[in-house]
């Protein structure tokens, strides 16, 4: 399996990735992942896309080091439970370390056991059992 960072996006590939994950991709964002702080990793097995993740480097005025926000990870059904998610997260950890990030963080739900297993397996630590997220629709 090969994991690579994608910067110059093949429109067909990005559409395939996001469509397979059930997420709409806005064509106007074709240059989004060219930004050094916006990361898209793609895992391939036998030349076929097996999964992907995207993440962002977040700076804050009160921290000397940035944090990495793992926004989404998707492993396609035919490749699940074969180490694809682990390989993607391990590569993200390497990139975050290279960027001198203080941590990687990700949000999920207790009702998503597969995600919780993956994050625990790859060294993630659940900080608070009572975290709550609010959204302000605009």
C-alpha positions as CSV (number, residue, x, y, z in Angstrom):
1,X,0.0,0.0,0.0
2,X,1.2,3.5,-0.9
3,X,0.1,6.7,0.9
4,X,0.8,10.0,-0.9
5,X,0.1,13.6,-0.3
6,X,-1.9,15.1,-3.2
7,X,-1.4,18.8,-4.1
8,X,-2.0,19.0,-7.8
9,X,-5.4,17.4,-8.1
10,X,-6.7,15.3,-10.9
11,X,-10.3,16.4,-11.1
12,X,-11.5,12.9,-11.8
13,X,-9.7,11.5,-8.9
14,X,-10.8,14.1,-6.4
15,X,-14.4,13.7,-7.6
16,X,-14.2,10.0,-7.3
17,X,-12.8,10.2,-3.8
18,X,-15.4,12.6,-2.4
19,X,-18.3,10.9,-4.3
20,X,-17.3,7.5,-3.0
21,X,-17.3,9.0,0.5
22,X,-20.7,10.5,0.0
23,X,-19.4,14.1,0.1
24,X,-19.9,16.8,-2.5
25,X,-16.8,18.4,-3.8
26,X,-16.9,21.9,-5.1
27,X,-14.9,22.2,-8.3
28,X,-13.9,25.8,-7.4
29,X,-11.9,24.3,-4.6
30,X,-9.5,22.6,-7.1
31,X,-6.6,24.6,-5.7
32,X,-7.5,24.1,-2.0
33,X,-5.0,21.3,-1.3
34,X,-2.2,23.2,-3.0
35,X,-2.0,25.3,0.2
36,X,0.7,24.0,2.5
37,X,-1.7,24.0,5.5
38,X,-4.4,21.9,3.7
39,X,-3.6,18.3,3.5
40,X,-5.0,15.5,1.4
41,X,-3.6,12.0,1.7
42,X,-4.6,9.2,-0.6
43,X,-4.0,5.5,0.1
44,X,-3.7,3.3,-3.0
45,X,-3.5,-0.4,-3.1
46,X,-2.7,-2.1,-6.4
47,X,-3.0,1.4,-8.1
48,X,-6.6,1.7,-6.9
49,X,-7.7,4.4,-4.4
50,X,-8.4,2.6,-1.1
51,X,-9.2,5.6,1.1
52,X,-8.2,9.2,1.9
53,X,-8.1,11.8,4.6
54,X,-8.0,15.5,4.8
55,X,-6.7,17.7,7.5
56,X,-5.7,21.3,8.3
57,X,-2.9,23.0,10.1
58,X,-4.3,25.4,12.6
59,X,-2.3,28.3,14.0
60,X,-3.4,30.1,17.2
61,X,-2.2,33.4,18.7
62,X,-1.8,31.8,22.1
63,X,0.3,28.8,21.0
64,X,3.8,28.7,19.7
65,X,3.2,25.5,17.8
66,X,0.3,24.8,15.5
67,X,-2.2,21.9,15.8
68,X,-3.3,19.5,13.1
69,X,-7.1,19.0,12.7
70,X,-8.0,15.7,11.1
71,X,-11.2,16.7,9.5
72,X,-12.2,13.5,7.7
73,X,-11.0,10.0,7.0
74,X,-12.7,7.5,4.7
75,X,-11.7,4.0,3.8
76,X,-13.7,2.5,1.0
77,X,-15.7,-0.6,2.0
78,X,-13.7,-3.2,0.0
79,X,-10.5,-2.0,1.7
80,X,-11.7,-1.7,5.3
81,X,-10.0,-3.6,8.1
82,X,-6.8,-4.0,6.0
83,X,-4.7,-1.3,7.6
84,X,-5.6,1.6,5.2
85,X,-6.9,3.9,7.9
86,X,-3.9,3.2,10.1
87,X,-1.5,3.9,7.2
88,X,-3.2,7.2,6.5
89,X,-3.1,8.3,10.1
90,X,0.6,7.3,10.5
91,X,1.5,9.4,7.5
92,X,-0.5,12.3,8.9
93,X,1.4,11.9,12.2
94,X,4.7,12.1,10.2
95,X,3.6,15.3,8.4
96,X,2.3,16.9,11.6
97,X,5.7,16.2,13.3
98,X,7.5,17.6,10.3
99,X,5.4,20.8,10.7
100,X,6.2,20.9,14.4
101,X,2.6,20.5,15.4
102,X,1.9,20.0,19.1
103,X,-0.9,17.5,18.4
104,X,-3.4,16.1,16.0
105,X,-7.0,16.2,17.0
106,X,-10.1,14.7,15.6
107,X,-13.8,14.7,16.5
108,X,-16.1,11.7,16.3
109,X,-19.1,10.3,18.0
110,X,-19.4,7.5,20.6
111,X,-21.9,6.0,18.2
112,X,-19.1,5.4,15.6
113,X,-17.3,2.3,17.0
114,X,-15.1,1.8,13.9
115,X,-13.7,5.4,14.1
116,X,-13.2,5.0,17.9
117,X,-11.3,1.7,17.4
118,X,-9.1,3.3,14.7
119,X,-8.2,6.4,16.7
120,X,-7.4,4.3,19.8
121,X,-5.4,1.8,17.8
122,X,-3.3,4.5,16.3
123,X,-2.5,6.1,19.6
124,X,-5.3,8.6,20.0
125,X,-6.3,9.5,23.6
126,X,-9.8,10.5,24.4
127,X,-9.4,13.6,26.6
128,X,-12.9,14.2,27.8
129,X,-15.9,11.8,27.9
130,X,-18.3,14.7,28.1
131,X,-17.2,16.8,25.1
132,X,-20.1,18.5,23.3
133,X,-20.0,20.2,20.0
134,X,-22.3,23.1,19.0
135,X,-22.9,24.2,15.4
136,X,-24.2,27.6,14.3
137,X,-25.8,27.2,10.9
138,X,-25.5,30.3,8.8
